[in-house]
Amino acid sequence: MELKWFASLRQYLNHIGGSIELEDPGTPPIQCVNDAYIMDMVLASGKFKPAQIRQINYCRMYLQAVTISDISRANGMELDLPMRRGQPSPQSSTSRWHSFNQA
């Protein structure tokens, strides 16, 4: 989330050693073996600057994707070409768990 108050809240919680706990974070389950959450992989890689992370997240939301399997072909070995181009086809996989309104 990019709301200014959210960043301030995170900074304050960090300053006081506080946290927010959610009973149910609403995270969809992994769909298959070796699947992973896209943003977890992006953040864990340490290869991206904050602006790049935001762009990746915007693209992920535009594609309605949460996990790697949402943007992969059925064999799970390669990315779906229409998804790579940012133009999902009717045959492209999408998550039905979350829906985003991202232009």
Summary of the structure (lengths in Angstrom):
residues: 103
radius of gyration: 15.6
end to end distance: 15.5
largest distance: 48.3
contacts: 209
relative contact order: 0.14
helix: 40%
strand: 4%
